[in-house]
Amino acid sequence: MCTQILLFSVIMLVSSIPSSSFILNKRAFSSRKSVVTSSRGSASLAMYDKIFVAGAARGVGRIVVEKLSSQGKQVVAFVRRAEAKEELEQLPGVTVVVGNALEQKVVENAMDGCDCAITTLGTAPTDVVKHQVDYTGNINVLEAAGILGVTRVVLITSIGCGSSRDAISDEAYEMLKGALLAKEKAEKALVRYYTNAFWTVIRPAGLLTGPATGQAVLTENTKVCGAINRADVADLIVRAIDSKSTFQKVLSAVDPSASRFNFGMEEFQAVSL
Ligand SMILES: NC(=O)c1ccc[n+]([C@@H]2O[C@H](COP(=O)([O-])OP(=O)(O)OC[C@H]3O[C@@H](n4cnc5c(N)ncnc54)[C@H](OP(=O)(O)O)[C@@H]3O)[C@@H](O)[C@H]2O)c1
């Protein structure tokens, strides 16, 4: 259990370091066997065409933008650093808006004309005020969506928030508490006030950087934990956009094949996308 506690914390902390400097812990990790079953009856049609992505400069958000662009979607990529603009603008269908997510009107102006909003905003290690964006930045995206009538909203938070609190250890929770509580507040606002919208909350497990395994899943099970590659989270987000089976659901994103890092995954049902 102690190893699991430390591992989750290490993944969460280390994964905020750029990919090139991430060194995977090679130590063998004994995992419990995981069994994934799939729920039936999902319906998926391409319903959304112009998608706003906050947190688009790097990590999960960046991969989401690349995937949507490759699918021929129109994307508004919201970034705060001008350096990210040039690269992202090379992608077909991508318009880049540089701005601070802490400024509501700036977010709202950028989102105008979109029919779906995704936020992967999170505190960077360089941020002086910690965890401000995890609540205020995310709330600004949600509020802009409410004002503009954007009814499809996908909020990325983390396992450890709200009902998934017990999926991580007390030690890991204490270490990550600032970000988790801030994200949880944003989750609560979305669930409470957007009752007529098609929202989805996705809580990833500890993030790793590496090629997609293609084995990751979304689940309503709040006990699962472990690790998942950013590329797999991005793939799940993009598939979830048009999938009715994710509407008005709070889902954990986990990868049972990342077995060295998995715990708490004995048996659970995956959402069919
Ligand atoms: N690390 C983990 O193990 C873990 C586990 C579960 C969930 N999560 C969450 O999953 C999400 C994706 O994580 P990630 O590691 O792929 O991404 P990330 O590196 O945390 O990227 C967050 C993005 O938000 C942007 N951002 C932050 N403050 C902003 C502001 N005021 N205005 C505009 N943009 C702002 C950052 O811009 P800059 O590039 O300019 O900094 C960055 O592009 C995050 O919400 C993260 O907290 C992380």
The ligand as an SDF file (V2000), in Angstrom:
LIG
                    3D

 48 52  0  0  0  0  0  0  0  0999 V2000
    0.1260   15.4610  -13.7050 N   0  0  0  0  0  0  0  0  0  0  0  0
   -0.6950   14.4790  -13.4150 C   0  0  0  0  0  0  0  0  0  0  0  0
   -0.2950   13.3540  -13.0910 O   0  0  0  0  0  0  0  0  0  0  0  0
   -2.1810   14.7000  -13.5220 C   0  0  0  0  0  0  0  0  0  0  0  0
   -3.0450   13.6850  -13.1060 C   0  0  0  0  0  0  0  0  0  0  0  0
   -4.4190   13.8600  -13.2760 C   0  0  0  0  0  0  0  0  0  0  0  0
   -4.9000   15.0290  -13.8500 C   0  0  0  0  0  0  0  0  0  0  0  0
   -4.0250   16.0200  -14.2220 N   0  0  0  0  0  0  0  0  0  0  0  0
   -4.6060   17.2160  -14.8670 C   0  0  0  0  0  0  0  0  0  0  0  0
   -4.8060   16.8970  -16.2500 O   0  0  0  0  0  0  0  0  0  0  0  0
   -4.7700   18.0920  -17.0370 C   0  0  0  0  0  0  0  0  0  0  0  0
   -3.7690   17.9390  -18.1680 C   0  0  0  0  0  0  0  0  0  0  0  0
   -2.4810   17.7780  -17.6050 O   0  0  0  0  0  0  0  0  0  0  0  0
   -1.1800   17.9370  -18.5060 P   0  0  0  0  0  0  0  0  0  0  0  0
   -0.0460   17.5890  -17.5900 O   0  0  0  0  0  0  0  0  0  0  0  0
   -1.3080   17.2460  -19.7930 O   0  0  0  0  0  0  0  0  0  0  0  0
   -1.2030   19.4710  -18.8580 O   0  0  0  0  0  0  0  0  0  0  0  0
   -0.4240   20.6240  -18.1290 P   0  0  0  0  0  0  0  0  0  0  0  0
    1.0180   20.4590  -18.4390 O   0  0  0  0  0  0  0  0  0  0  0  0
   -0.8630   20.7000  -16.6960 O   0  0  0  0  0  0  0  0  0  0  0  0
   -0.9690   21.8720  -18.9700 O   0  0  0  0  0  0  0  0  0  0  0  0
   -1.8850   22.7450  -18.4650 C   0  0  0  0  0  0  0  0  0  0  0  0
   -2.1010   23.8180  -19.5300 C   0  0  0  0  0  0  0  0  0  0  0  0
   -2.8420   24.8740  -18.9300 O   0  0  0  0  0  0  0  0  0  0  0  0
   -2.2800   26.0740  -19.3860 C   0  0  0  0  0  0  0  0  0  0  0  0
   -2.5280   27.1670  -18.4700 N   0  0  0  0  0  0  0  0  0  0  0  0
   -2.2540   27.2280  -17.1390 C   0  0  0  0  0  0  0  0  0  0  0  0
   -2.6040   28.4270  -16.6470 N   0  0  0  0  0  0  0  0  0  0  0  0
   -3.1240   29.1370  -17.6840 C   0  0  0  0  0  0  0  0  0  0  0  0
   -3.6630   30.4280  -17.8100 C   0  0  0  0  0  0  0  0  0  0  0  0
   -3.7630   31.2610  -16.7510 N   0  0  0  0  0  0  0  0  0  0  0  0
   -4.1160   30.8370  -19.0120 N   0  0  0  0  0  0  0  0  0  0  0  0
   -4.0410   30.0220  -20.0960 C   0  0  0  0  0  0  0  0  0  0  0  0
   -3.5200   28.7790  -20.0470 N   0  0  0  0  0  0  0  0  0  0  0  0
   -3.0630   28.3420  -18.8550 C   0  0  0  0  0  0  0  0  0  0  0  0
   -0.7990   25.8050  -19.4490 C   0  0  0  0  0  0  0  0  0  0  0  0
   -0.1930   26.7940  -20.2500 O   0  0  0  0  0  0  0  0  0  0  0  0
    1.4000   26.9660  -20.2770 P   0  0  0  0  0  0  0  0  0  0  0  0
    1.8620   25.9510  -21.2760 O   0  0  0  0  0  0  0  0  0  0  0  0
    1.5730   28.3690  -20.6920 O   0  0  0  0  0  0  0  0  0  0  0  0
    1.9030   26.6920  -18.8850 O   0  0  0  0  0  0  0  0  0  0  0  0
   -0.7910   24.4070  -20.0490 C   0  0  0  0  0  0  0  0  0  0  0  0
   -0.8110   24.4670  -21.4480 O   0  0  0  0  0  0  0  0  0  0  0  0
   -4.4230   19.2100  -16.0690 C   0  0  0  0  0  0  0  0  0  0  0  0
   -5.6150   19.8270  -15.6480 O   0  0  0  0  0  0  0  0  0  0  0  0
   -3.7720   18.4780  -14.9130 C   0  0  0  0  0  0  0  0  0  0  0  0
   -3.8670   19.2060  -13.7000 O   0  0  0  0  0  0  0  0  0  0  0  0
   -2.6930   15.8730  -14.0850 C   0  0  0  0  0  0  0  0  0  0  0  0
  1  2  1  0
  2  3  2  0
  2  4  1  0
  4  5  1  0
  4 48  2  0
  5  6  2  0
  6  7  1  0
  7  8  2  0
  8  9  1  0
  8 48  1  0
  9 10  1  0
  9 46  1  0
 10 11  1  0
 11 12  1  0
 11 44  1  0
 12 13  1  0
 13 14  1  0
 14 15  2  0
 14 16  1  0
 14 17  1  0
 17 18  1  0
 18 19  2  0
 18 20  1  0
 18 21  1  0
 21 22  1  0
 22 23  1  0
 23 24  1  0
 23 42  1  0
 24 25  1  0
 25 26  1  0
 25 36  1  0
 26 27  1  0
 26 35  1  0
 27 28  2  0
 28 29  1  0
 29 30  1  0
 29 35  2  0
 30 31  1  0
 30 32  2  0
 32 33  1  0
 33 34  2  0
 34 35  1  0
 36 37  1  0
 36 42  1  0
 37 38  1  0
 38 39  2  0
 38 40  1  0
 38 41  1  0
 42 43  1  0
 44 45  1  0
 44 46  1  0
 46 47  1  0
M  CHG  2   8   1  16  -1
M  END
$$$$
